[in-house]
């Protein structure tokens, strides 16, 4: 069985159910039709609740007719009784009565039926042709606390923020005069960020403010304001990000907003955290725009291109700090050239014991990581700090003696000082580590990741390898993320393996090594499978022997450093 067969068989046989509550586009480019196409393309079962019938083509909208309140409620009730959703995308709501009905229904299913589907609200107000669906702005405040993600474009963001009912709650005092004098475009960017943050606070949800219609931007830059995210790094919760993609100039963009919001709902339904769902949906739309096509005389539609596996379609992620906002300055990730791997990592032990490390090197291990439990920031006395440095000096010396690729976990200052082959860092370390110093020392850099979002952040630093984890449950350390599992690992490998050596980590041992190999991942990091063994050297040799057999039989050799 090859890895592509494994991908197909590992996907859940029963597709998750995703609803779209939106208007019908008789031209088939947007609304319910675009949503259902997207859901089918992303292996979900789509159910539809139609709010509005529109008579439209690619050029114009000639008639909009709202469904009756009883019909709207009947659709919701009927579907809920038999096909409950994992996620819901809400698009066009044509009247205040529909907003109120939906708010009451969401409240009811949460309180009485104990259902809590993830809800994405795309506040559609204007068609691509320019026709307005609502003669007057709706009050979305009944949905406060009932939605998980709000996805307005720049125009909709402004209308929501200045709506009379919502605006009365606004008391922020953003002074944009100083930034206006410096750069008017930066001022507009600051305004988008501030508006998105305010809406996130009011609606108690994540906000993705889309920049596709913000033509003053050189790139298409979205503002993502995240609230607390279960299963993601603490550093990425309650944060603001700019998600930038090269602007795709095309007239084939009808239904892009609908496609984005329904794609997010699909990725959520496949059990990805919100950060992942957003960057995946961005890539999906980018590829769809690039391959879009025209059928009528007006704007064409997006192509449906399947699960995103093109790294170039993924957005650039920038974390925006409070200092960035205060200084009206948005920094981008600096590029550094890190040392490439001299050989594939293969079976890559991570150990905290000097004796075990020496045993493994003596047994033929050529790549190893030293992850000491001593923390230089919390060492209580000079003796502990001296012990830490002495140990690191010793393991670096051993690495040289055995001609091994020796990585130091976390302690990059000591690794640089004493000339280690490389450093391995976690996501939280990226904010404080001097990556320029690591690169200048001619060292390799390995980075941890626990999701698409974190792996994309790692990619932006051009590391020597990317670790993907944790795949299975592990007792080695407490993790904010859930085990990623085989299907997700396969997805990550499909995206990154053509660009970086990829390393699976987390709960891997001799019994599950074969299923790991079938994903096509290049290398495997092991912790307790070696360190907790009665004979660590023999355990390593058994793992290494089986790994070499598996990779040869599957015709999937480890990714060499030259592909980076």
N, C-alpha and C positions, 0 to 999 in steps of 0.2 A: 504493500500500500504506500503510495507516494504522498507527499505533504498536501498536494492540492485535493486529493481524495479525502484526506483526513479533515481538511477545512470544511468540505461539504457535509461530511457525516457528523461533524462535531457541532454544527449549528442546530439549535433547538428545532425538533421536528414540528412542533406546534408553534406557529408564529404568534408573537404577542399581539394583543388587540389594542389598536389605537383609534380613537375617535377624531373626526373633524367636525366641528360645529361652525358652519360657514355658509356663504352664498354659493349658488350654482352659476357657473360661467358657461353659457351656451356655446361659446367659442372653444372651450376645452383647455384654455391656457392657464387659467388661474382658479382661485376658489376651491370648491369641493373637488373638481376634476384634477387640478394640479396636486392637491393633497393625496388623493387616492392613488394617483400614478406614483407619487413619491413613496407612499407606504408600501405599495406592492414591490417597488424597486428595492426597498430596504428590508425586505423579508418580514413585513408586518401585515396583519390583517386589518384593513381599514374599514371602519363603520362611519356612516355619515348622518349628521343631523342638519337638515337644510333650513337655513334661516330666511333665505331670500332667493327668489328666482330673478335672474337678469336676462334680458334679451340683449346680447352683445356679440360683437365679432372682434376682429383684431383692430378695427378702426374706431368703433364708437360703442356706447351703451345707449340703447334706445328706450328701454323700459326697465324699471326696478319694481318688483312686486314682493312685498313682505308676506311670509306665510302667517297664518293665523296663530294666535297665542295658544289655542288648543292643539293645533297641529305640532307646534314646537314642543310643547310639553309631552304630547303623546309619543313623539319620536324619542325623547329622552327617557321616558318611562319604559317604553317597549325594549329599547336596547339595554337598559340597565338591568332588566329582569332576566336577560339571557346572555348578553355579551358585554359584561362589565369591562371597562377599559383599564389598562395599565397607565396610559397617558392620554391626555386630551389636548388637541389644538383648537383654539377658538379664533375664528377669523371675523368675517363681516357680521356685525350685529346691526340690524337696520332700524331699531327703535329703542326708546328708553324702556318700554315694556319688556322687550327681549332681554335687555341687560338685567332687569329686576327678576324676571322669571329664572334666568340662568343662575343668578346669585342665590335665590331661594333654593333652587334645586341642588346646587353644590353644597350649600349649608346642610340640607337635609341628608344627602348621602353620606356626608362626613359624620354627622351626629347620630343618625338612626341606623344606617347600614354599615357603619364602620369602614367606609371606603375612602381612600385618600389617593386618587390618581394624580399624577403630576400634571399640572395645568399650565399650558402656554397660551398667553393672550397676545395675538397679533392684531392691534387696534386699527383694522383697515378703515380708511376714511375716503380715499380717492382711488379710482381705477387708473391703470397705466395710461389710458387714453386721456386722462385729466378730468373725467367726469366724477362728480361728487356723489357718493352713495347716501350721505346723510345731509339733509338740508340744514340741520343744526347740530352742533357738537353734542355728543352724548355724555352723560355723567356716568363714568365708570366706577365711581366711588363705592357702589354696593358690592363690588368685587374685591374690595380691600381685604386682605387676609385670606382670600380664597384662591388666589393664583400663585404659581411658583415662579413664573418668568414672564416678563413683559417685553415685547419686541417691536417698539415703534421705530419708524424711520425718522430722519431729521425733522421732516414736516410734521409728522404725527407727534413727535416729542414736544415740539413747540406748542401745538394745540392742546395737548394734555396738560402741560405745565401752566398754561394761561387760562385754562377752563375756570370759570368763576367759582364753581363749587370746590375744586381742588385747590385753587390758588389762594383761597382764604386761609389755608393752613400754612402758607409759606412765609417764613420769617428770616430766611438766609439773606445775608448782606454781602453778596459777591462784588468786590470792587474790581472791575475790569479795565479801568482807565489806564493803569500803568502798562498792562500788557497790550492794550490797544495801540499805545504809542510805539511799542516795539514791533509788533507783528499782528495785523488785523486777523490773519488766518488763525494764528495761535489763540487769539481772543475767542473766535468762534469755536475752536476746539475746547477751550476752557468752559465756554457756555454749555456745550453739549455734555461735558463731564459733570458739571454742576447740576444741570437739569436731570441727568440720568441718576445721579446720587439722590437727588431730592425725591424723584419718583420711587426709587427703591425704598426709601425711608417711609414714604406715604403708603405705598402698597404692600410694604413688608415682604418684598420678594426680590429676586434677581432682576436686573434690567439689562437688556442688550439693545443699545441705541444704535441703529444701523446707519452707516455713512454712505451707502450707495447713491443716495439722492443728494448728498452734500458735495456738489460739483466743484466747490472751492477747494476741496482736498485734492492733492496730487494722486495719492493712493486712495483706495476705498478703505476707510478706517472706521471700525465700529468701537463703541465704548461699552465695555462689559463691567457692570457693577455687581459683584458677587456678595451675597450675604453668607451666613454660615453654611458650610457644605459638609455634610456627613460623608466620611470616606475620602476626604481630600486633605492635603497638607494644611496645617494651621496657617502657614504663611500665605496660602492662597484663598483663605476665607475672609470675608469682610474686606475685600480688596477691590481695587479698580485697575482694569487692564485696557490697553489699546490693542485691538486685533486688526492688523493691517494686511491688505492684499493688494497686489498690483491691480490697478483699475482696468477692467476689461471693457473696452469701448465696443458696444454692440447694440443693435436695435432688437436683438432677440432676447429680451429680458422680461417679457410678460409673465407674471406669476412668480417672480424671483422671491418676493417676500413671503408668499404662501408656501413656496417650496422650502425656504429656510426654516420657518416655524414648524412645519409638519415633519421635516427631517430631524429637527431637535427632539420632537416628541418620539420619533421612532428610535433614535439612539438611546434616549432615556428608557424606553420600553425594553431595549436590549440590555439593560442593567449597567449602563455607563453613567458615571457621575456627570453633573451638569456641565462642568468645565470641558469634559471630553465631548459631550453631546454638541456643544456650541462650536468647537473647532472642527469637528467632523462635519457638521452641517455647513459651516463656512466653506470647507473644501469641496463638499458635494455641490454647492451652488456655484462655486468658482468653475469647477469642471463643466457643470451644466451650461453656464454662460459661454464658456469657451467653445463648446460644441453645439450651441443652440442653432435653431433653424427656423426659417420663415415659411408659413403656409398661406397666409393671406396678404392683404395689401398693407397691413399695419405691423406693429412689433411682433416678432416671432416668439417662440417658446424655448424653454430650457430643455436640453437633452437630459435623459435619465441615464446615469452612467454607473450605477451600482455602488457597492461599498467603496469609500474613498481609500485609494492605495497609492496616490501620487503625492509625494512629499512637496513638490513645487506648488501644489494647489492649496496647501495648508497655510493658514495665516501666520504672520509674525506676531509674537506675543510680547508686549511690553507692560511690566508692572509700573503703575503710576503711584508714586508715594506722595505723602502730604507735602514734602519738600519740593517735589516737582511742581505741584499745584501752586505753592506759594511763590516759586520762582518763575512760573510759567515756562518751565523747561522740561522737555520730554527726552530723556536720554535713551539711546538704543544700545543693545548689547555690543560690547567691544569684541572685535575678532582677534583671537590669538592662535598661533600655530603650535599645537602640542605635538610631542613626539609620537610617532606612529608605533604600533606594536611591531616587534621584530618577528614574532611568530604567533599563530593562533593561540588563544588562551586555553582552549580545550577544557579539561576538568580543572577548575580554578578554586582551590581551597581558600577559605577565609578563616583565619585562626587567631587566637589571642594568647597562645602559649609558645614561648621560645623553644622549648624542647620538642613540641609537636612540629613546629615549623622546621626545625633542623631535621627531624625524622623524614618529613615529606620531601624536603630537598634531597636528602640522601637516597630516597626511593625513586628519584627521577623526575619529580615535579619541577616544571620549568616556569610556571607562573603562579604566584601566591600573594595573598594579601594579609597584612598584619593589622588586626583590628583590636587594639588593646582596650581594656576596660578603664584604664587610667585616663582621666580627662585633665588636660593641661589648664583648663579654665577653673576647675574645681579642686585641684590638688591643694590640700590644706597646708602643706609645708614644703620647704625647699628639698627635703629628702625625697618626697614623692615625685617632685618635678625632676630631680636628678635621676631617679629610677626610670621614669618615663623616657628621658632622653637617652640614658644608657642602653635601655632595651631597643630603642629605635636605631641607635648606632650599631648595635650588635646584629639586628636583623638585616640591615642594609649591607653590612659586611658579609653576612652569610649569602645574601642574594648575589653579590659579586663573585664570591668564591665558587658558587654553583652555576654561574652564568644564567641566572634566573631573572625573570621580569618581576621584581619585588615592588608591590604597591603598599603604601602606607595609608591607612584609613584615617581621614579627618585631619591629622596633625601635619598640615601642609608646611607650616613654618619649619618644623624640625626635618621634614622630608627634604625641603629645599636646602636647608643648612648643611645637611649631611649627604646630599646627593643620591637620593633614592631614584629608582627607575621611574616610578610614577606615584601619583596620589589618587585616591578614590574619595569622592565627596558626595554627600547627600544634597537634596534640593535646598534644605535650609542653610547649608554651608555656602551656597553661591552668593549670598548677600554680603558675606564678610570675608571670604577668601580672596587673596590677591592673585587672581588668575594670570595676570601679566607676569608676575614674579615666577609663577610655576612654569609658564611657557618659556620665559627668558632663561630659566635654569636647564632647559632642554629636557623637561620631564613629560611623561605621558599623563593623561588625565582620564579617569573613568568616572562616570556620573550615574547615580541611581535615578530610577524613575518608577512610578507606580500607576501610570495612566498614560493615555495619549497626550494629555496636556503637559504632564511633566516630561515625557520623552521629547516633545517638541521644544520645550524650554531647554532641555539638555542639548538637543540638536543645534540650537542657536549659538552654543558655545564651541561647536566643532570639536567635541572630545575625541579621545582615542578609542573609546568604546562606550556603549550605552547598556547599562544593566536594567533588565526588565523584571519587575517583581511586584510583590511576592506572589509566586505562582500558586503555591499551596500554603495551607495554614502552617505557621511556624511559631515556636516558643522561644526563638533566639532573641527577639526583641519585640516590643510593643509597636504595632503599626496602626496608623490612622486609617489606612485603606483596607478593603476586604481582599481576600485572596483573588488574584486575577483569573486563575483557571487557564485551561488549555485553549479554549476558543479565543479568548482575548490575546493570549500570547501569540497565537497564530496570526491574528490580525496585526499585532505590533511588528512581528517579523516581516510580514508582507510589505509593510510600509518602510521599515528602516534597514532591512538587511542588505539592500543594494547600495547603501551609503555608509554603513558603519558595521564593525563587528558587534554583534548582539549577544548579550549574556543573560540567560535565565537564572533567577535566584529565588530561593524561598521554599523550604520544605522538600527539596529534591534529594532523592536517594537512589539506591540501586534498583528498588522495586518500581519506581516510576520514571526511570531514565529513558526507557523506550518511547513512552508517550511524549516526553519532552523532545526527543530527537525528531519525531514525526512532524513537529511544527516547523522544522527548518531552521531553528535558532542555531547560531554559530557555535556558542560555547555555554558552559554551565558552571555556575558558582555553587559550591557546597560548603555547608558549615557543620552542622551536627553529624551529618553522614560520615564525616571524617573525624572531627574533634571529639565526638562522643563514642567513637568506636574503641573496642578493646585494643586493637592494633591499628592506629591511624595510618601507618605506612601501607599495610596490606589493604585497608579499606580504600585508600586512594588508588592503589594499583588496580584493584578490582573495578572501580568506577572508570578509571582511565581506559582499561582494556575493553570494557563493554562499550564505552562511548566511541572508541575508535572503530569497533566492529559495526556499531549502529550507523555511524556517519558514512562509512564505506558502503554498507549494504543499501542505504537509502540514497546513495549518490549525492549526499549533501555535506560536502566538506566544510569545515569551519571557514568563516569569512576572513580573508587575509587582510592585513592592514593596508594593502595597496588600494583597496576599493574606497577608502575613506577620502 
